[in-house]
Amino acid sequence: MNKRSLEIMDTTLRDGEQTSGISFSASEKLTIARLLIEELGVDRIEVASARVSEGEFEAVKNIIDWANKNGYLDRIEILTFVDGGRSLQWMQEAGAKVQNLLTKGSLNHLTYQLRKTPEQHFADIAENFDQAKKEGITTNIYLEDWSNGMRNSSEYVYQFLDFLTTQKVQRILLPDTLGVLIPSETYTYLSALRNKYPDVHFDFHAHNDYDLGVANVLEGIKAGVNGLHLTMNGMGERAGNAPLASVVAVINDYVPEVHINVKEPALYKVSKLVETFSGFKIPANKPVVGDNVFTQTAGIHADGDNKHNLYFNDLMPERFGRKRKYALGKTSGKANIEKNLQELGLKLSPEDIKKVTQEIIKLGDKKEVVTQDDLPYIISDVLDSKLYKDKIKIKSYSLNHAKGLKPSATVAIKIDDEVIEQHSQGDGQYDAFIKALVKVYDQKNKVLPKLIDYAVRIPPGSTSDALCETVITWKTETKEFVTRGLDSDQTVSAIKATEKMLNIIEL
């Protein structure tokens, strides 16, 4: 079968940055741009809006310099405006060569925002095109609010497109700006344009206000669009844009007649990096990239997986550089426990597995979260086994924080029957504690994992002396794992979570 190629443009660095509260630094933008093109293999990236700020200009200039050296210049795109050439001048100074010109795709927007006639708007656009051509800039054009334009003023949209077919435009970009389309409308409108203008390159840009972004994208592909605009983790204004990872998986599994260049194995890695830079947390149940989407919780599912993979579908985690997990909690069965024991290289008798399973169910009933890394401790408690008792003990610590002085910590750690004491200062009490701990481990020629996430949870409506839970994510060369500590004092709960980490890495 001859597959038709579909262009993927990622707009995380422009439209995705319109997520409330998100702003990438110049160095973060460059790193993400490199990953999107070199690791993930997207065809094009929209990296900024012209004339936003001095910082944005520097970020774009850095990306353009890198792209120019590596032959990617025609894959870097800038959102520009019909502003008498000021956006084009901004682009020239930055060295960018592809503009995505924002224009009005509905009569409503044209009439009430610009207060111009179609003829006046088209004349301004033609002037922009002429200037761009003189300056060697390639032009794509956005028809903002195009979806409402098709609904309420289709004559204007066709008038606009008739004009554009007489101009030197590379691509026409059709956004569902307010996320109002349902799938049947998406197909109807896009297929009508495809039939009327068979030689025009159309991109579809879906928003997710009704959670229909991916469904609308599928209808757009069916209607014959040439390109899609997507964002990492579905970032974007309001409810966000159609998420790149979900769309890639759907295309690869359900649209065999289409070829895309995006590399599936890099999706999770890039997704997590964007999460780290943006602070925009990926929901645990987010398809493809969420923490829980390859986790089986019910014991019957784990049992079915043991008996001919009965609960697998085509979304195999290995496609995305991930692994299937089996949750531990009140719905865990023996099969879940066995799967986790296998991962840890542990073997228990059927009788002991039954005892451990009952304890995990009890903890689940109390709403306590149980992870694979908790298993050795549970086994130790339930079976009274000395094998999994704590090998590392935080014997004592002193934390000091006084106005005008840097926080400091003194710790005494027992390792292999030897107590080692160290002192350090830090940016906070826990930071000082960790720095003192690093000194202890340096003394023993041991390496600590990196702390990559730190979260404190306090029950809603609790008083100041209520218990708080500190959840810390650690990373070694081979794995990531989570430990938890519980105490009325936040720093103490973090230290308890840290002591647990020390024993896990020993195991």
N, C-alpha and C positions, 0 to 999 in steps of 0.2 A: 504493500500500500504506500503511495506517495503521500507523506504527511505534509500538511501546510505549517509553516513556521508562524509562531505567535510571539510577538515582542513582549517582554515584561519590563515595565519601568517601575522602579522602586522610588517612592516619594516620601520615605520616612524622614529624610533630612529637611524636607520643606513642609509638606502637609502633615506629616507625623509630628513635627515640632510644634504644630498648632494645638496639640493636646494640652489641656489646661495645666500650667505649672511646669512645662517641659522646656528646657533650653540647653542645647548641647554646646560645649566649648569648641573652639576652633580645632584643637587637637583631637577631640572626640569625633568631630565631623569627618576629619581626614581619615581616622582609623576606620570608622563605619563605612565611608565611601570605598576604601581599599578592600574591605571585606566583602561588601556587596558585589563589587565587580570581579575581584580576583578569586575569592573563595566561593561565593555563592553563584556567580556567573550570570547575574541579571544583565539585560541588554543595555539599559540606560538608567541613570539616576537623576532625579530632580533634587537639587541640593540647597536651594535658597530662593527667597524672593528678593528682587533687586531693590536697592535703596532702603533697606530696613534699618541697618545700623553699621557703624564702623567695624564692630566685631564680626558682623556677618560678612562684610567685604573681605576682611582678612581671612576668614574661614574659606570663602570661595576661592580667593587667590591661592591659598595653600593647596586646595584640591585641584585647581586648574594647573598649577605648576607641576604637581605630581602626575596628573593625567597627560599633560603635554609630553613629559619625559617618557611615558610608557605607552603612548599611542592610543589613549582613551579619550582625547579631547572632544570628539564628536558624540561621546556617550554621556557628557555632563550637561545638564539642562538647568536653566534659570527661569523662574516665573517673572515675567515683565508686564508692564502696564502701558496703556495708550496714554502717554504723558508728554507728548511733544518731543520725544527722543531722549529724555533724561535716563530712562532705564537702559537704553541702548548704550549711552555714554558710560554708565556704570559698568555694564558688561565689558565694554571695550577696555576700560581701565583694569578690570579684573582679568582680562584675557579670555573670557568665555566666548563660545562660538555658536551656542544653540539657545534660542529663546523660546519660551512657551508663553505666548502673548495672551493675556487675560482680556476677554471681550464679553459682551452681553449676549447670552444665548436665549433670552426670553424677552418678549416685548415689555413685560411688566418691569423687569430690571432696567431696561433701556429707558423707558418712559419716566419712571419714578426715581431712579438713582442718577442717571446721566442727564435726564431731561433733554434728550436729543431725538431726532428722527432717525430711522434706519439709514437714510442716505447720508446724513451728517456723520453717523458712526462709521459707516463703510469708508467714507472719504478719509477720516482720521486713520483708520486701519491701513488703507492703501498707502498713505504717507509713511506710516511706520514700516511697511513692507519695503518701500523704495529705499528708505534710509538703511534698513538692515542689509539689503542686498549690496548697497554701496560699501558697507563696512565688513562684508564677508561673513555675515551672521545668518545662519540657517533659522528658518521660522516654522514653529508649530503654533497652533492657535487653539486656546480654550474657548468654548462657548459656555460661559458660566450660566448656571441655572437652566441648562439645555433640557433637562427632563421636564421641568414645568413649562418650558417653551414648547415642547412637543404636545403636552397636554392642552395648553391654553392658547397658544399662538403659533400653531404649526406653519401657517402661511409665512410668518416672519422668519422662522427657522429655514424654510426652503428658499426664501428670498436671500437670506444670508449665505447659505451654502452655494446657491447659484453664483453669487458674487465671488465667493472664495475659489470656485473652480476656474475663475479667470486670473487668479493670482498665483504667485510662486510660493505655495505653502507645502511644506513637507508632510505634515500630519495634522489632522483635525481631531481635537481632543474633546470628548463628549462626557462631561461630568453630571452625575446625579447629585448635584451640589447639596441638596437638602435631604438626601436619602429617602426620597418619597416613592420611588418606583417599586412595583411588585413585579415578579418575574415575567408574567404574561405581557405586561406593558413594555418591559425591557426588550423582549424579543420582537414585539410588534414594531416598536419605534426604530430599533436598530436594523432590522431586516428591511424595513421600508427605505431607509437611507442607503443600505447596501445595494438594493435593487436599482435605486434611482441614480446612484453615483458609484458604479462598479469599480472604477479605477482610483478612487480616493482612499487614502490610508486613514482609517478611523481607529482611535483609541477609546476605550471605555473606562471611566473612572467612577467606581462605586463607593458610596458611603453606606453606613451600617445602622442607620437610625431605627429601622424595624427588624434588625438582625437578619436582613435578607441580602447582605452584601455578596456572599459567596454564591447564593442561588441566582442573583442577578448577573453575576459574572459568567456563570454557566450558560445562561440564556444569551448573553452577549456573544460568547464563543459560538454558540449554535447559530446565531444570526450572522456570523461571519466577520466579526471585528478583527482588526489586524494587531491590536495591542491592548494591554491591560495596565492599569495603574494600581499598585498595591503597596501596603506598608508592613514593616515588621511588627508582629504582635497586634496588628489591627489598630496601631496608633493613629490618631487624627482628631479633628475637632468633633465635639459632642460625643456621639457613640463610636466615632472612629471610622476608619476605612476598611475595605475588604482586606483580610489578613493574608499575607503572602504565603505562609506555610500551608494553610488550609487549601488555598486555591491550587498551589502546586501539587499537593497530594491528590486532590480531586481530578485535576487534568491528567495526571499520570495514570490514575486508576480507571477513569470513566470517559476520557476523551481520546481514544487511541489514534484518531486521525490528525491530532495536533502534536507538534513538536515544540518544546520549550528548552531553553539552555540552562535553566536553574538546576543546580546540583543539590539533590535532596539531603545527602549526608551532612552538608554544611548548615542546614536550616537551624538546627537546635543551637549549635555553637554561636552563630551570629545573633540569634534571638536572645540568648542569655547575655551576650555582651551588650546588646542594645538595652536590655532590662537594667543592667548594672549602670551604664552611663546615664540613662534617663531617670532612674529611680521609679519608673512606671512598672509596677509589679504585674507579672503575667498571672492571670487567674489560674489556680491549680487545675481547673477542668478545661483550660483552653486547648482545643484540638491540636494535636501534633506536638506542641511545645510546652503544654502545662505539666506541672509536676506529677499530677495524678493520672494522666490519660493512658499510661501503660501500666497501671497498678490494678491488679485484681484484688478485690476486697472480700467477696463472699467465698467461703471455703469450698462450696460446690463448684465454683469456677476453677479454682486451683486443681480440684480433683478431676474435672473435665479436661483440663490442659494436660494432666498426666495420662489421660486415656484418649489419646489421638487428637490433642489440641482442639478440643470441641468449642472453646470460647475464644479462638483466634479469629481475626478478620485480616483483610489485606493490609491494614495499617500496622505492619510489623515494626516494632521499635528500632530494630537494627537498621532499617532504611534511613533513619535519621540520627544514627550514631548513639542510640539509646538502648536500654535494657528493660525487659519486663520485670515488674516487682510484684510481690504478693504481700498485701497489707496484713498487719497484725492488730487485732482488736476483737470486739465482742462478736463479730460475725465470722471470725477466723475458725477454720476447721483444722483437722490434723494435716490435711494436704498443704495448707498455707504454711504451717509450722515446718513441715518437712522441706518445702521449697527453700525457706530461709536458712534452715540448718545446712542444707546442701551448699548454699552460697558461702556459708562460714566454714565449711569443711568439718562440721560436727555431726556425730551420729549418736542417737539415743535409742533406748529400747522402746517398744510400743507403750509399755506401762509409763515410762518417764515422759514420753511425748504427751500422753493423756494428761498427766499432772501439770505439765507446762502449759498445755492448751487451756485447761481450766483456769489457771492463774491469769493468762492473757485475757480471757473472756471477762474475768472479774475486774481487771484493770479497765477494760473497755467500757464496762457498765458504769464505772466511775468517771467516764469521759477522759481518761488518761490516754495520751498518744503513745503507742508502742512502736519502736522501730527495730529493724534487724540488729542494730548495734546494741539494743537493750537486752537482746536474748541471753548473752552470757550471764548477765546479772540476774535475770529471772531464773535461769537454770540454777545458778548458785544459791539463790534464796529458796527455791522450791525443793531442790534435791540435796541441799546442805552440802554442796560440793566445794572442796577447798581449791579446786583447779581454777575457778573463776573469781576468787576473792580479789579485792583491790590489791594490786601490786605496788601502786604509787599512792602515797598519802600526803595530802597537804596538812602537815602537823600544826602549823600556826601561821598567822599573818597579822601584820599591823598596817593599817591604811591611814594616811594623814592628809588632810586638806585644810589649809589655813589661808585666809585672805592675804594676798600679796606674795604667796609662796607657791611653787609648783607642787602639785600632788605627788606624794611618794608612797612607796610600799616596801615593807620588809617581809620576806616569805621564808618559811622553813619547810622543805620538801623531803619526804623520806623515800629514797629509791634504793632498792637492793639492800635494805637494812642500814643504809647510810643516810644521815640527815644533813642536808646541805642548805645553808642560809645565804640569801642574797638580798641586796637593796637596790632600788632604782627609782627614778623620777619619771613622770609621764604627763600627758595632756589631761588625764583624769585619773581617778583612783584605780579603775580597772586597767587602764592603759599602763599605769605604773606597775601594777601587779603582773601583767603579762611580760613587761620588759624585765622584771626581776626573775620571772620564771624562765625566760630565754637565757639569762645568765647562768641559771642552774643547769639547764640542759646543755649549754655550751661547755660547761665544766665537765659534764659527763659524755661529751662528744655525741650528743643525741640531737636530732632535728625535730622541731615542733611543726605541726601542720599550720597552714595559713588560715587565719580567720577571714572568711569572705562574706559573712552576713551575721548580724546581731539584732535580735528583735526582743522587745519586752512586752509581755501581755499582762494586763491587769483586768480582772473581771469588771464589766460595766457596772457603774453604780456603787463600787466598793469604796470603803473608807481608806484613808492613807496608810493604816496599819494592816491592810489586807495582804494576803499572799500575792506575790507576783511571780510570773514564770519568765525566765530568760531562755531564749532559744538561740543557739549559736550554730552556724554552719561552718564546718572546717573542710580544708582541702589538702590532701596529701598528693604525692606524685601519681597515685593509682586510683584514688576514689574521693568522693565527697561524702560527708556524713554529718549528722545533726546530733547535738546533745542538749539536754534541758536541765535547768536547775530551778528549784522552787524555794522561795524564802520571802519573808516580809520585807527584807532589804534587797534592793535591786542588785547592788554590787555583790552581795553574798550569794544571791541566786546565780549570778554569772560565774562566780568562783566555783560553786558546786557543779555547774555544767562543765567547767574547765577540768575539774578533777576527773569527771567521767571521761572526758576526751583523753586525758593522760593514760588512763587504764585501757581504753579502747585501742590506742596505738601500740600499747605493749602487747595486747593480744594479737 
